[in-house]
Amino acid sequence: MKRIGLISDTHSYWDKRYEKYFAECDEIWHAGDIGSMEVADRLQDIAMLRAVYGNIDDTDMRYRFSEILRFKCEEVDVLMKHIGGYPGKYDASVRKMLFANPPKLFVSGHSHLLKVMYDKNLGCLHVNPGAAGMSGFHKVRTLVRFVIDGAEIKELEVIELN
């Protein structure tokens, strides 16, 4: 069993509540637009960090993190990309990959809008944790936590930071 903390679009902003909400997590996943190495390092101090870079991330961030991350967590195949879209409106940059070899969980960021949707066509859960930073048009800052237990994704909770 793994407890996952999911965050995106911090845009260099650090909120000390990240530590509180992710303290019990085994892993933290950042879906891009981290904004600074300091934020990445502080998240890494809390738990193991898996992250992709986003469109605002600089060369150093792009050297440290990849654009697309595909991995197994327990028995769940995970695909993460900052600009990925969502069921019915996947971004062209990831659409072929999703349809050729669908993951069980697709994580993206970028929109600053929290979305949790199941794609029946792909048999895939899509999660966008919204934005945890201060930059952008979003009105509510959000994080997501969930558990992966074998092949199950469960106990998903949304945390509002406002």
C-alpha positions in Angstrom: 0.0 0.0 0.0 1.2 3.5 -0.9 -0.2 6.8 0.2 0.2 9.4 -2.5 0.2 13.2 -2.3 -0.6 14.8 -5.6 0.2 18.5 -6.4 0.6 20.7 -9.5 1.2 24.2 -10.6 2.9 25.5 -7.5 4.7 28.2 -9.6 7.5 28.6 -7.0 5.0 29.1 -4.2 5.6 27.2 -0.9 2.8 26.7 1.6 3.8 25.2 4.9 0.6 23.2 4.9 2.1 21.0 2.1 4.2 19.5 4.9 1.1 18.9 7.1 -1.0 17.3 4.4 1.8 15.2 2.9 3.4 14.1 6.1 1.9 10.7 6.1 2.4 10.2 2.3 4.9 7.6 1.0 5.3 9.5 -2.3 4.6 13.0 -3.6 3.8 13.4 -7.3 4.1 16.9 -8.8 2.4 17.3 -12.2 4.5 20.2 -13.4 5.0 23.9 -13.2 7.0 23.4 -10.0 8.7 26.8 -10.6 11.7 26.4 -8.4 14.3 23.9 -7.2 13.5 25.0 -3.7 9.9 23.8 -3.9 11.0 20.5 -5.4 13.7 20.0 -2.7 11.3 20.8 0.1 8.8 18.3 -1.3 11.5 15.7 -1.6 12.4 16.3 2.1 8.8 15.2 3.0 8.6 12.1 0.9 9.9 10.5 -2.3 9.2 12.9 -5.1 8.2 12.0 -8.6 7.7 15.0 -10.9 7.4 16.2 -14.5 8.4 19.6 -15.7 5.8 22.1 -16.9 5.7 24.9 -19.4 7.0 27.5 -17.0 9.8 25.4 -15.6 13.4 26.5 -16.6 16.3 24.5 -18.1 17.5 23.3 -14.7 14.1 21.9 -13.9 13.9 20.3 -17.3 17.3 18.7 -16.7 16.2 17.2 -13.3 12.7 16.1 -14.4 11.3 14.7 -17.6 8.4 15.9 -19.7 6.6 12.5 -19.4 6.9 10.0 -16.6 5.5 6.5 -16.8 5.9 4.1 -13.9 4.3 1.4 -11.8 3.1 2.2 -8.3 2.2 -1.1 -6.7 0.2 -2.7 -9.5 -1.0 0.5 -11.1 0.4 1.7 -14.4 0.8 5.5 -14.1 1.4 8.1 -16.8 2.1 11.7 -15.8 2.5 14.8 -18.1 1.9 18.4 -17.3 -0.1 19.3 -20.4 -2.3 16.3 -21.0 -5.9 17.3 -21.2 -8.6 15.1 -20.0 -11.0 12.4 -21.2 -12.6 13.5 -24.5 -10.1 16.4 -24.8 -6.6 14.8 -24.5 -3.7 17.0 -25.7 -2.3 16.0 -29.1 1.1 15.5 -27.5 -0.1 12.5 -25.4 -3.2 11.2 -27.2 -1.4 8.5 -29.3 0.4 7.2 -26.3 -2.8 7.0 -24.2 -4.7 5.2 -26.9 -1.9 2.8 -28.0 -1.1 1.7 -24.4 -3.6 3.1 -21.8 -2.4 3.5 -18.3 -4.6 2.7 -15.3 -4.0 6.3 -14.0 -3.3 9.4 -16.0 -2.1 12.5 -14.1 -1.9 15.9 -15.6 -1.8 19.6 -14.5 -1.7 22.8 -16.4 -5.4 23.8 -16.4 -5.4 24.9 -12.7 -8.7 23.2 -12.5 -9.3 20.1 -10.3 -10.7 17.2 -12.4 -11.2 13.6 -11.4 -12.7 11.7 -14.3 -12.9 8.1 -15.4 -12.4 7.4 -19.1 -14.6 4.3 -19.9 -13.1 4.0 -23.4 -9.5 3.6 -22.0 -10.4 2.0 -18.6 -8.3 4.8 -17.1 -8.7 7.2 -14.2 -7.7 10.8 -15.0 -6.7 13.1 -12.1 -5.7 16.8 -12.3 -5.1 18.1 -8.8 -5.7 21.7 -9.8 -3.3 24.4 -8.7 -1.6 24.6 -5.3 0.3 27.9 -6.1 -0.8 31.5 -6.1 -0.3 32.3 -9.8 -3.2 31.8 -12.2 -6.9 32.4 -12.5 -8.0 29.6 -10.1 -10.0 30.7 -7.1 -9.4 27.7 -4.9 -6.0 26.1 -4.3 -6.1 22.4 -4.2 -4.1 19.2 -3.4 -5.2 15.6 -3.8 -4.3 12.6 -1.6 -5.2 8.9 -2.4 -4.1 5.4 -1.7 -2.8 2.8 -4.1 -3.3 -0.7 -2.7 -2.2 -3.3 -5.2 -4.3 -2.7 -8.3 -6.8 -0.4 -6.4 -6.9 3.4 -6.4 -8.9 4.4 -3.4 -9.6 6.9 -0.6 -9.1 9.9 -2.9 -9.6 13.2 -1.1 -9.4 16.8 -2.2 -7.8 19.3 0.1 -8.7 23.0 -0.4 -6.0 25.4 0.8 -7.9 28.7 0.8 
